[in-house]
């Protein structure tokens, strides 16, 4: 294993310290598992963070080093979770609170390196060649390191970089603004150099484990190639899909074409550029990974479509702690509470507004019903304000309550129906937690929700419906489904089905057992860098390979 981390970890400073954040975070030079976390645990509450917390605590025999990636320090004012005792290291990095660029230094630049970069982008534009693009970028990762041929100073100040940038603009940019193109490309690439530096100083670990692709996944690829240790990828949602949703909704991406230049079916050039960027990060991560885990079969197939090798993929569904949650059923008062509860962050992807609009119909038919929105509002304050304004405009102030973050052990026994109105999910842990506590759900038809509510074909489906599923962004359908579920017989049937399904198929023991097998196998692997060097050396001296090389020459 590499010893470079031992030399740099102790000298590394946490970016949060200079911003007034605590500087007493645990530090270590080595650990068993290196978790790479983008915008999640321990600073953001929610399903993925809860899962990370669950996994760390389930493996007291392993030590964990956490590398958190965020946007800016002020976006993560405090930890949402206390660190488990087996977390021996935590470092924070903020990709949009970056240091000033290197000093301007005139340089020619490496023509061959920028030629490889141009070839890479050609491959990215051709869907048939995109898998090859991931392998090309793997071979170019060393160029991104400080002082490399495609390092930040070369990219910002060399003549070759300027020639490359202007040539790409002339050939491909459909937006007339070169200024916007110039700064978009700079901003897009900036985090990559930061990640290359972060990868250099990570602690020595036996396995790198990223819970998404994106920036954390790209860091995982860098770390895997730099330190020679295996990379495990666990995707909850599909990162590239979620980023596409964000990009299509974003207001900060300019489109300077005139109304006559725009095709209603064509997304703006800069949005398309960002989409391809995140798709590329995903492919690089998949290519570097030793194992790629999805939460359910639909997402596993999506990973393959997005470039994951089939043989590397598997599905491991979420599991819940029945020992903790099952006793909550006994805490329920007699009858069915007329409360509809959405547990989740108040952000656009959760589509809180559809839930609010649905309550207009619900309270007309069931005047004593209440809606609870239990989740933090600080991730997207403007959206949270819009949701509160919508409640007031509809006259629902007495019926829709924003509770902020709540402990589910205290909240679930008071809930009648859990509501999930999201426009994108994977396998939502909150639905399973609700089942375990005896609360059925109404969900949108996203991710694995249909599988959770109605079961997979066969014995699972025979257990019955644990709630109702409706289409996204349909307040009336959501309201009708909730009202149907509140009927006494329907509610009790759904409760029984949910309890049976979670106890049979979605226990923490099943999930942790699968990850224990993965961790045991991956931590036991030899140094991959040494193994690959040996294989490459043998391949180069293979007579058939030599003959093939001569034929190509």
C-alpha positions as CSV (number, residue, x, y, z in Angstrom):
1,X,0.0,0.0,0.0
2,X,1.1,3.6,-0.6
3,X,2.8,5.4,2.2
4,X,2.2,8.9,0.7
5,X,-0.9,9.3,2.9
6,X,1.2,8.8,6.0
7,X,3.4,11.7,5.0
8,X,0.5,14.1,4.2
9,X,-2.4,13.3,6.5
10,X,-0.9,14.8,9.6
11,X,0.0,18.0,7.7
12,X,-3.4,18.3,6.1
13,X,-5.8,21.0,7.5
14,X,-9.5,20.8,7.5
15,X,-11.1,23.5,5.3
16,X,-13.8,24.0,7.9
17,X,-11.3,25.0,10.6
18,X,-10.6,28.3,8.9
19,X,-14.3,29.0,8.7
20,X,-14.8,28.8,12.4
21,X,-15.8,25.1,12.5
22,X,-14.5,22.6,15.1
23,X,-10.9,21.5,14.5
24,X,-11.1,18.5,16.9
25,X,-12.2,16.0,14.2
26,X,-10.7,12.5,14.5
27,X,-7.5,12.1,12.4
28,X,-5.7,8.8,11.5
29,X,-3.2,7.7,9.0
30,X,-4.9,4.4,8.3
31,X,-8.2,2.6,8.6
32,X,-10.0,-0.5,7.3
33,X,-12.7,1.2,5.1
34,X,-12.4,4.6,3.4
35,X,-15.9,6.0,2.9
36,X,-16.2,8.7,0.3
37,X,-19.3,10.8,1.0
38,X,-20.7,13.6,-1.2
39,X,-23.3,15.9,0.4
40,X,-24.4,13.3,3.0
41,X,-23.3,11.8,6.3
42,X,-22.5,13.2,8.8
43,X,-23.7,16.7,7.9
44,X,-27.0,16.1,6.1
45,X,-29.9,14.0,7.4
46,X,-31.9,11.8,5.1
47,X,-32.1,8.3,3.7
48,X,-28.6,7.9,2.4
49,X,-27.0,9.4,5.6
50,X,-29.2,7.1,7.7
51,X,-27.9,4.2,5.7
52,X,-24.3,5.2,6.1
53,X,-24.8,5.6,9.9
54,X,-26.4,2.2,9.9
55,X,-23.6,0.5,8.0
56,X,-20.8,2.0,10.1
57,X,-22.5,1.0,13.4
58,X,-23.1,-2.5,12.0
59,X,-19.4,-3.2,11.6
60,X,-17.7,-2.4,14.9
61,X,-14.9,-4.8,13.9
62,X,-13.8,-2.4,11.1
63,X,-12.4,1.1,11.5
64,X,-13.7,3.8,9.1
65,X,-12.1,6.9,7.6
66,X,-14.6,9.4,6.2
67,X,-13.9,11.9,3.4
68,X,-16.8,14.3,3.1
69,X,-17.3,16.4,0.0
70,X,-19.5,19.4,0.1
71,X,-20.1,22.7,-1.7
72,X,-19.2,25.4,0.8
73,X,-18.6,25.2,4.6
74,X,-21.6,27.5,5.4
75,X,-23.9,25.0,3.7
76,X,-23.1,22.4,6.4
77,X,-23.2,24.3,9.7
78,X,-23.3,21.3,12.0
79,X,-23.2,17.5,12.2
80,X,-26.6,15.9,11.9
81,X,-25.2,12.6,13.3
82,X,-22.7,11.9,16.1
83,X,-19.7,9.9,14.9
84,X,-19.7,6.2,15.8
85,X,-16.7,5.1,17.9
86,X,-15.2,3.2,15.0
87,X,-14.9,6.3,12.9
88,X,-11.2,7.1,13.4
89,X,-10.8,9.8,10.7
90,X,-13.0,12.6,9.2
91,X,-11.8,15.1,6.7
92,X,-14.0,17.7,5.0
93,X,-13.4,19.3,1.6
94,X,-15.5,22.0,-0.1
95,X,-15.4,21.9,-3.9
96,X,-16.9,25.4,-4.4
97,X,-14.9,27.1,-1.6
98,X,-11.7,26.7,-3.4
99,X,-8.3,28.4,-2.9
100,X,-7.1,31.0,-5.5
101,X,-5.7,29.6,-8.7
102,X,-2.0,29.1,-9.1
103,X,0.1,32.1,-10.0
104,X,0.0,33.1,-13.7
105,X,3.0,31.6,-15.5
106,X,3.5,31.7,-19.2
107,X,3.9,28.2,-20.7
108,X,3.5,26.4,-24.0
109,X,1.8,23.3,-22.7
110,X,2.0,19.7,-23.7
111,X,0.5,19.3,-27.2
112,X,0.3,15.6,-26.9
113,X,-1.6,15.8,-23.6
114,X,-4.2,18.3,-25.0
115,X,-4.4,16.1,-28.1
116,X,-5.4,13.2,-25.9
117,X,-7.9,15.5,-24.2
118,X,-9.4,16.4,-27.6
119,X,-9.7,12.7,-28.5
120,X,-11.4,12.0,-25.2
121,X,-14.0,14.6,-25.9
122,X,-14.6,13.2,-29.4
123,X,-15.3,9.8,-27.8
124,X,-17.7,11.4,-25.3
125,X,-19.7,12.9,-28.1
126,X,-20.1,9.5,-29.7
127,X,-22.4,7.2,-27.7
128,X,-20.8,4.2,-29.2
129,X,-17.4,5.2,-27.9
130,X,-18.3,6.4,-24.4
131,X,-17.1,3.2,-22.7
132,X,-13.7,3.7,-24.4
133,X,-13.8,7.3,-23.1
134,X,-13.9,6.1,-19.6
135,X,-10.8,3.9,-20.1
136,X,-9.0,6.9,-21.8
137,X,-9.7,9.1,-18.9
138,X,-8.3,6.5,-16.5
139,X,-5.0,6.6,-18.4
140,X,-5.0,10.4,-18.2
141,X,-5.6,10.7,-14.4
142,X,-2.0,11.2,-13.7
143,X,-2.0,14.2,-15.9
144,X,-4.5,15.9,-13.6
145,X,-2.1,15.8,-10.6
146,X,-0.4,19.0,-9.5
147,X,2.4,19.7,-12.1
148,X,0.9,17.2,-14.6
149,X,0.5,17.9,-18.3
150,X,-3.2,18.7,-17.7
151,X,-2.8,20.2,-14.2
152,X,-4.6,23.3,-13.2
153,X,-1.7,25.7,-14.2
154,X,-1.3,24.1,-17.6
155,X,-5.1,24.2,-18.2
156,X,-5.4,27.9,-17.1
157,X,-2.3,29.5,-18.6
158,X,-0.8,27.4,-21.4
159,X,-1.0,28.3,-25.1
160,X,-2.0,24.8,-25.9
161,X,-5.0,25.1,-23.5
162,X,-6.1,28.3,-25.1
163,X,-5.8,26.9,-28.6
164,X,-7.7,23.8,-27.5
165,X,-10.5,25.8,-25.8
166,X,-11.1,28.1,-28.7
167,X,-11.0,25.3,-31.2
168,X,-13.7,23.3,-29.2
169,X,-15.8,26.4,-29.0
170,X,-15.7,27.1,-32.7
171,X,-16.5,23.5,-33.6
172,X,-19.2,22.5,-31.1
173,X,-20.7,25.3,-29.1
174,X,-24.2,26.2,-30.2
175,X,-24.4,29.1,-27.8
176,X,-23.1,32.4,-29.1
177,X,-21.3,33.5,-25.9
178,X,-17.7,32.6,-25.7
179,X,-17.4,34.2,-22.3
180,X,-20.0,31.9,-20.9
181,X,-18.4,28.9,-22.6
182,X,-14.9,29.9,-21.2
183,X,-16.1,30.2,-17.6
184,X,-18.4,27.1,-17.8
185,X,-15.4,24.9,-18.8
186,X,-13.2,26.4,-16.1
187,X,-15.8,26.0,-13.4
188,X,-16.6,22.5,-14.6
189,X,-13.0,21.3,-14.4
190,X,-12.0,23.1,-11.1
191,X,-13.2,20.4,-8.7
192,X,-11.3,17.7,-10.7
193,X,-7.9,19.2,-9.7
194,X,-9.1,19.5,-6.1
195,X,-10.1,15.9,-6.1
196,X,-6.7,14.9,-7.6
197,X,-5.0,16.6,-4.6
198,X,-7.4,15.1,-2.1
199,X,-6.7,11.6,-3.5
200,X,-3.0,12.1,-2.9
201,X,-3.5,12.6,0.8
202,X,-6.2,10.1,1.8
203,X,-5.3,7.8,4.6
204,X,-4.2,4.2,3.8
205,X,-7.2,2.0,3.8
206,X,-8.0,-1.6,2.7
207,X,-11.1,-0.7,0.7
208,X,-12.4,2.6,-0.7
209,X,-16.2,2.7,-0.6
210,X,-18.2,5.4,-2.3
211,X,-22.0,5.7,-1.9
212,X,-22.5,7.5,-5.2
213,X,-20.7,8.2,-8.5
214,X,-20.3,11.9,-9.2
215,X,-17.5,13.7,-7.5
216,X,-17.2,11.1,-4.7
217,X,-17.1,8.4,-7.3
218,X,-14.4,10.2,-9.3
219,X,-12.4,10.6,-6.1
220,X,-12.9,6.9,-5.6
221,X,-11.4,6.2,-9.1
222,X,-8.5,8.5,-8.4
223,X,-7.9,6.8,-5.0
224,X,-8.1,3.3,-6.4
225,X,-5.5,4.0,-9.1
226,X,-3.3,6.1,-6.7
227,X,-3.3,3.8,-3.7
228,X,-3.9,0.4,-5.4
229,X,-6.8,-0.6,-3.2
230,X,-10.2,-1.9,-4.4
231,X,-13.2,0.4,-4.9
232,X,-16.7,-0.5,-3.9
233,X,-19.6,1.5,-5.3
234,X,-23.0,1.6,-3.6
235,X,-25.6,3.7,-5.5
236,X,-28.8,4.5,-3.8
237,X,-30.3,6.8,-6.5
238,X,-28.6,6.9,-9.9
239,X,-26.4,10.0,-9.5
240,X,-26.4,11.0,-13.2
241,X,-30.2,10.8,-13.4
242,X,-30.6,13.0,-10.4
243,X,-28.1,15.5,-11.7
244,X,-30.0,15.6,-15.0
245,X,-33.2,16.5,-13.1
246,X,-31.3,19.2,-11.2
247,X,-29.8,20.6,-14.4
248,X,-33.1,20.8,-16.3
249,X,-34.6,22.7,-13.3
250,X,-31.6,25.0,-12.8
251,X,-31.8,28.7,-13.3
252,X,-28.0,29.4,-13.2
253,X,-27.2,27.8,-16.6
254,X,-27.4,30.4,-19.3
255,X,-28.9,29.9,-22.8
256,X,-28.0,32.9,-24.9
257,X,-29.6,31.7,-28.1
258,X,-32.5,33.8,-29.5
259,X,-36.0,32.4,-29.5
260,X,-35.6,31.7,-33.2
261,X,-32.5,29.6,-32.7
262,X,-34.0,27.3,-30.1
263,X,-35.6,24.0,-30.9
264,X,-38.3,23.0,-28.4
265,X,-36.8,19.5,-28.3
266,X,-33.2,20.6,-27.8
267,X,-31.8,21.3,-24.4
268,X,-29.3,24.2,-24.1
269,X,-25.7,23.5,-25.0
270,X,-24.4,24.2,-21.5
271,X,-26.9,21.9,-19.9
272,X,-25.9,19.2,-22.3
273,X,-22.2,19.9,-21.5
274,X,-22.9,19.4,-17.8
275,X,-24.9,16.2,-18.4
276,X,-22.1,14.7,-20.4
277,X,-19.6,15.8,-17.7
278,X,-21.5,13.9,-15.0
279,X,-22.0,10.9,-17.3
280,X,-18.3,10.8,-17.8
281,X,-17.6,10.9,-14.0
282,X,-20.0,7.9,-13.6
283,X,-18.2,5.9,-16.3
284,X,-14.8,6.5,-14.8
285,X,-16.1,5.4,-11.4
286,X,-17.7,2.2,-12.8
287,X,-14.6,1.3,-14.8
288,X,-12.4,1.6,-11.6
289,X,-14.8,-0.2,-9.3
290,X,-14.3,-3.8,-8.2
291,X,-18.0,-4.2,-7.3
292,X,-21.0,-2.0,-8.1
293,X,-24.1,-2.3,-5.9
294,X,-27.6,-1.1,-6.7
295,X,-30.6,-1.2,-4.3
296,X,-32.9,-3.0,-6.7
297,X,-32.8,-4.7,-10.1
298,X,-34.2,-1.7,-12.0
299,X,-31.3,0.5,-10.9
300,X,-28.8,-2.3,-11.6
301,X,-30.0,-2.4,-15.2
302,X,-29.8,1.4,-15.4
303,X,-26.2,1.2,-14.2
304,X,-25.4,-1.2,-17.0
305,X,-27.0,1.2,-19.5
306,X,-24.8,4.0,-18.1
307,X,-21.6,2.0,-18.6
308,X,-21.3,-0.4,-15.7
309,X,-19.9,-3.8,-16.7
310,X,-22.6,-6.4,-16.0
311,X,-20.3,-8.8,-14.3
312,X,-19.4,-6.2,-11.6
313,X,-23.0,-5.4,-10.7
314,X,-25.3,-6.8,-8.0
315,X,-28.4,-5.8,-6.0
316,X,-28.5,-5.5,-2.3
317,X,-31.7,-3.9,-1.0
318,X,-31.9,-1.7,2.1
319,X,-32.7,-3.4,5.4
320,X,-34.2,-2.0,8.6
321,X,-33.5,-2.7,12.2
322,X,-36.6,-4.7,13.2
323,X,-35.4,-5.0,16.8
324,X,-35.6,-1.3,17.2
325,X,-38.7,-0.5,15.0
326,X,-41.1,-3.4,15.6
327,X,-41.8,-2.4,19.2
328,X,-43.1,0.9,18.0
329,X,-46.3,-0.9,16.8
330,X,-47.3,-1.4,20.5
331,X,-47.0,2.3,21.1
332,X,-49.8,3.1,18.6
333,X,-53.1,4.3,20.0
334,X,-56.3,2.4,19.0
335,X,-57.7,3.3,15.6
336,X,-56.0,4.9,12.6
337,X,-54.6,8.4,13.2
338,X,-55.8,10.8,10.5
339,X,-52.3,12.0,9.9
340,X,-50.5,12.0,6.6
341,X,-46.7,12.3,7.2
342,X,-44.0,13.0,4.6
343,X,-40.6,12.3,6.2
344,X,-37.8,13.9,4.1
345,X,-35.8,16.9,3.2
346,X,-37.8,19.9,1.9
347,X,-36.2,20.0,-1.5
348,X,-37.6,20.0,-5.1
349,X,-36.8,16.3,-5.8
350,X,-39.2,15.4,-2.9
351,X,-42.0,17.4,-4.6
352,X,-43.4,18.7,-1.4
353,X,-45.8,21.0,-3.3
354,X,-47.7,18.1,-4.8
355,X,-48.3,16.8,-1.2
356,X,-49.5,20.2,-0.1
357,X,-51.9,20.5,-3.1
358,X,-53.2,17.0,-2.4
359,X,-54.3,18.1,1.1
360,X,-56.9,20.4,-0.4
361,X,-58.8,17.3,-1.6
362,X,-58.1,15.3,1.5
363,X,-59.4,17.8,4.0
364,X,-62.6,18.3,1.9
365,X,-63.4,14.6,2.3
366,X,-61.8,14.2,5.8
367,X,-61.9,17.5,7.7
368,X,-60.0,16.2,10.7
369,X,-57.0,15.1,8.6
370,X,-53.6,16.7,9.1
371,X,-50.4,16.7,7.0
372,X,-47.0,16.7,8.6
373,X,-43.8,17.5,6.8
374,X,-41.0,16.2,8.9
375,X,-37.6,17.1,7.5
376,X,-35.0,19.9,7.4
377,X,-35.6,23.0,5.4
378,X,-32.1,24.4,5.3
379,X,-30.8,22.6,2.2
380,X,-32.9,24.7,-0.2
381,X,-34.3,27.6,1.8
382,X,-35.9,29.3,-1.2
383,X,-37.9,26.2,-2.0
384,X,-38.9,25.7,1.6
385,X,-40.2,29.3,1.6
386,X,-42.2,28.6,-1.6
387,X,-43.8,25.5,0.1
388,X,-44.8,27.5,3.1
389,X,-46.2,30.3,0.9
390,X,-48.2,27.6,-1.0
391,X,-49.7,26.4,2.2
392,X,-50.8,29.9,3.1
393,X,-52.2,30.7,-0.3
394,X,-54.3,27.5,-0.2
395,X,-55.6,28.4,3.3
396,X,-54.1,25.2,4.8
397,X,-52.1,26.7,7.7
398,X,-54.1,24.8,10.3
399,X,-53.8,21.5,8.3
400,X,-50.2,21.4,7.0
401,X,-47.5,21.5,9.6
402,X,-43.8,21.8,9.1
403,X,-42.2,19.9,11.9
404,X,-38.5,20.1,11.0
405,X,-36.2,17.2,11.7
406,X,-37.9,14.5,13.9
407,X,-36.8,11.3,15.5
408,X,-38.7,8.5,13.7
409,X,-39.1,6.4,16.8
410,X,-41.2,9.2,18.3
411,X,-43.0,10.2,15.1
412,X,-44.0,6.9,13.4
413,X,-46.4,5.6,16.2
414,X,-48.5,8.8,15.6
415,X,-48.7,8.5,11.8
416,X,-51.6,7.1,9.9
417,X,-50.1,7.0,6.4
418,X,-46.7,7.8,5.2
419,X,-46.5,9.8,2.0
420,X,-43.7,9.9,-0.5
421,X,-44.4,12.3,-3.4
422,X,-40.9,12.3,-4.8
423,X,-40.1,12.7,-8.5
424,X,-37.0,10.4,-8.1
425,X,-36.1,7.8,-5.5
426,X,-34.2,4.5,-5.4
427,X,-35.3,2.2,-2.6
428,X,-36.6,4.6,0.1
429,X,-35.5,3.5,3.6
430,X,-38.3,5.6,5.1
431,X,-41.0,3.4,3.5
432,X,-39.4,0.2,5.0
433,X,-39.1,1.9,8.4
434,X,-42.8,2.8,8.2
435,X,-43.7,-0.8,7.4
436,X,-41.6,-2.1,10.3
437,X,-43.4,0.3,12.6
438,X,-46.8,-0.7,11.2
439,X,-47.5,2.3,8.9
440,X,-48.5,1.8,5.3
441,X,-47.5,4.2,2.5
442,X,-48.8,6.1,-0.5
443,X,-45.9,6.7,-2.9
444,X,-45.2,7.9,-6.4
445,X,-44.2,5.4,-9.0
446,X,-40.5,6.0,-8.8
447,X,-37.5,3.8,-8.1
448,X,-38.5,0.5,-6.4
449,X,-41.6,1.9,-4.7
450,X,-44.0,-0.3,-6.8
451,X,-41.9,-3.3,-5.7
452,X,-42.1,-2.2,-2.0
453,X,-45.8,-1.6,-2.1
454,X,-47.1,-4.5,-4.2
455,X,-44.2,-6.9,-4.1
456,X,-42.2,-8.8,-6.7
457,X,-44.0,-11.5,-8.7
458,X,-44.6,-14.7,-6.7
459,X,-44.6,-15.1,-3.0
460,X,-43.8,-11.5,-2.4
461,X,-46.8,-10.2,-4.3
462,X,-49.0,-12.8,-2.6
463,X,-48.4,-10.9,0.7
464,X,-50.7,-8.1,-0.6
465,X,-50.5,-4.4,-1.1
466,X,-48.8,-2.4,1.6
467,X,-50.2,0.8,0.4
468,X,-50.9,2.6,-2.9
469,X,-48.8,3.8,-5.8
470,X,-49.7,6.9,-8.0
471,X,-48.0,8.8,-10.8
472,X,-45.7,11.7,-10.0
473,X,-47.0,15.3,-9.8
474,X,-50.7,14.3,-9.5
475,X,-52.2,15.8,-6.4
476,X,-55.7,14.4,-7.0
477,X,-54.4,10.9,-7.5
478,X,-52.3,11.2,-4.4
479,X,-55.3,12.4,-2.3
480,X,-57.6,9.7,-3.6
481,X,-55.1,7.0,-2.8
482,X,-54.6,8.3,0.7
483,X,-58.4,8.5,1.3
484,X,-58.8,5.0,0.0
485,X,-56.1,3.7,2.3
486,X,-57.7,5.4,5.3
487,X,-60.7,3.1,5.0
488,X,-60.5,0.8,8.0
489,X,-60.3,-2.5,6.2
490,X,-57.9,-1.3,3.6
491,X,-55.6,0.3,6.1
492,X,-55.3,-2.9,8.3
493,X,-54.7,-5.1,5.2
494,X,-52.0,-2.7,4.1
495,X,-50.4,-2.7,7.5
496,X,-50.3,-6.5,7.6
497,X,-48.8,-6.7,4.2
498,X,-46.1,-4.1,5.0
499,X,-45.1,-5.9,8.2
500,X,-44.9,-9.2,6.5
501,X,-42.9,-7.9,3.5
502,X,-40.3,-6.1,5.5
503,X,-39.8,-9.0,7.9
504,X,-39.3,-11.4,5.1
505,X,-37.3,-9.5,2.6
506,X,-35.8,-6.3,4.0
507,X,-34.1,-6.9,7.3
508,X,-30.9,-5.2,8.4
509,X,-29.4,-8.7,9.0
510,X,-29.8,-9.6,5.4
511,X,-28.3,-6.3,4.1
512,X,-25.4,-6.3,6.6
513,X,-24.7,-10.0,5.9
514,X,-24.3,-9.1,2.2
515,X,-22.0,-6.2,2.9
516,X,-20.0,-8.3,5.4
517,X,-19.3,-10.7,2.6
518,X,-18.2,-7.9,0.3
519,X,-16.0,-6.2,3.0
520,X,-14.3,-9.5,3.9
521,X,-13.5,-10.4,0.3
522,X,-12.3,-6.9,-0.7
523,X,-10.2,-6.2,2.3
524,X,-8.4,-9.5,1.7
525,X,-7.3,-8.6,-1.8
526,X,-3.6,-7.9,-2.4
527,X,-2.4,-4.5,-3.5
528,X,-4.1,-4.1,-6.9
529,X,-1.4,-1.8,-8.3
530,X,1.2,-4.5,-7.8
531,X,-1.1,-7.2,-9.3
532,X,-1.9,-5.0,-12.3
533,X,1.8,-4.2,-12.9
534,X,2.6,-7.9,-12.8
535,X,-0.2,-8.7,-15.2
536,X,0.8,-5.9,-17.6
537,X,4.5,-7.1,-17.4
538,X,3.4,-10.7,-18.2
539,X,1.1,-9.5,-21.0
540,X,3.9,-7.4,-22.6
541,X,6.2,-10.5,-22.7
542,X,3.6,-12.9,-24.0
543,X,4.7,-14.1,-27.5
544,X,1.2,-13.9,-28.9
545,X,0.9,-10.3,-27.7
546,X,4.3,-9.5,-29.2
547,X,3.3,-11.0,-32.5
548,X,0.0,-9.1,-32.5
549,X,1.9,-5.9,-31.8
550,X,4.1,-6.6,-34.8
551,X,1.1,-7.2,-37.1
552,X,-0.4,-3.9,-36.0
553,X,2.9,-2.1,-36.6
